Every structure is written in structure tokens, then in C-alpha cells.
Amino acid sequence: MSENNPAVQTEHQVSTEDVTSFLDSVLNGPADRVLPPELVQKLFTVAVQHYSRGYETGPAFPPMLRNHVNATDVSTCCIEMLRVVDLELFELTFWGGRLRDTPEYENR
């Protein structure tokens, strides 16, 4: 693998298409399907890391697909994410100063 392509190498290389296909099948599958906790933790961790890494330099985009989540989903995850890093809700306002101007997500 060249230095220009920093893709993660694994014992069994997985293509972006394979990951996308899996995620599409989960998103469009039965609403009562529950993935194993360990898989959800890994998916969430990777998503949060990569969203944060690209936040400062990349184009602004919503971190989720709006038509697949609701306010309860988001609230539950936000509260638990804050607990994981031992961050109080009021402390989050201090981090708000580093955020970009409010992006317009309505049309995305």
C-alpha cells in the first residue's frame, strides 16, 4: 500500500462497497433488528472519530441521515456519549465556541 493511500490494512481487507452494502442492509432492514453491542460500539467509535477528524478541514455535512433517526435516538446517544467521556452537559457549552457557524442541514 502506498503512503498516498492511508487505508487501514486488516487481515481480511474490506472494501468501502462491502461496508456500504452492510450499512445499507441494516438501515433498510427490519426496524426491530438489533446489532450486537460490541459491533454498535465499534461502529459508533469509528464514526465519531472520523466525523471529528474531518470537522475542521472538510466540508460541513450532517453527522447522520435525518430520515433514519428521531429526537429520542439522538437524545439517548448524546447523553450516553457525554457519560462515556465524563463530560457534563453544561461543559458542552464551552466546547460550542470551537464549532463553525451553524450549518444549514435542512436541504441535506
C-alpha positions in Angstrom: 0.0 0.0 0.0 1.4 3.4 -0.9 1.8 6.2 1.5 -0.7 8.2 -0.5 -3.4 5.7 0.4 -3.6 5.6 4.2 -6.4 2.9 4.2 -6.4 0.7 7.2 -5.0 -2.7 6.4 -6.5 -5.7 8.0 -6.1 -9.4 7.7 -9.2 -9.5 5.6 -9.3 -6.3 3.6 -12.9 -5.0 3.4 -13.9 -2.7 0.6 -15.8 0.5 1.0 -18.5 -1.0 -1.1 -18.8 -4.0 1.3 -19.1 -1.7 4.3 -21.7 0.5 2.5 -23.7 -2.6 1.4 -23.8 -3.9 5.0 -24.8 -0.5 6.4 -27.5 -0.1 3.8 -28.9 -3.5 4.6 -29.0 -2.6 8.3 -30.6 0.9 7.7 -33.2 -0.5 5.3 -33.8 -3.8 7.3 -36.4 -4.6 9.9 -36.8 -1.8 12.5 -36.6 -4.3 15.3 -33.2 -5.7 14.2 -30.7 -5.1 17.0 -27.0 -5.4 16.3 -24.6 -6.9 18.9 -23.5 -4.2 21.4 -19.8 -4.7 20.6 -20.5 -4.0 16.9 -22.5 -0.9 17.7 -19.7 0.4 20.0 -17.1 -0.1 17.2 -19.3 1.5 14.5 -20.1 4.4 16.8 -16.5 4.9 17.8 -15.2 4.9 14.2 -18.0 7.2 13.1 -17.4 9.7 15.9 -13.6 9.7 15.4 -13.8 10.2 11.6 -16.5 12.9 11.8 -14.4 14.8 14.4 -11.2 14.4 12.3 -12.8 15.9 9.2 -14.8 18.6 11.0 -12.1 21.3 11.0 -10.9 20.7 7.4 -13.7 19.0 5.5 -17.0 20.3 4.2 -19.8 20.6 6.7 -22.3 17.8 6.5 -24.8 16.3 8.9 -23.4 13.6 11.0 -26.5 11.4 10.5 -29.1 10.6 7.9 -32.1 12.5 9.2 -34.7 10.2 7.8 -33.3 7.3 9.9 -33.2 8.9 13.4 -35.6 10.7 15.6 -35.2 13.1 18.6 -35.3 10.1 21.1 -32.5 8.3 19.2 -30.3 11.4 19.2 -31.0 12.4 22.9 -30.3 8.9 24.1 -27.0 8.7 22.2 -25.9 12.2 23.2 -26.5 11.6 26.9 -24.6 8.3 26.8 -21.7 9.8 24.7 -21.3 12.5 27.4 -21.2 9.8 30.1 -18.5 7.9 28.3 -16.1 10.8 28.3 -17.3 12.1 31.7 -18.5 15.4 30.3 -21.3 17.3 31.9 -24.0 19.0 29.7 -23.1 22.4 30.9 -19.4 21.8 30.0 -20.5 21.1 26.5 -21.3 24.8 26.1 -17.6 25.6 26.5 -16.8 23.4 23.5 -19.5 25.1 21.5 -17.2 28.1 20.9 -15.0 25.9 18.7 -17.9 25.0 16.4 -18.3 26.6 13.0 -21.2 28.8 12.2 -24.5 26.9 12.2 -24.6 24.8 9.1 -27.8 24.6 7.1 -28.9 21.0 7.2 -32.5 21.4 6.1 -31.7 20.6 2.4 -29.4 17.7 3.1 
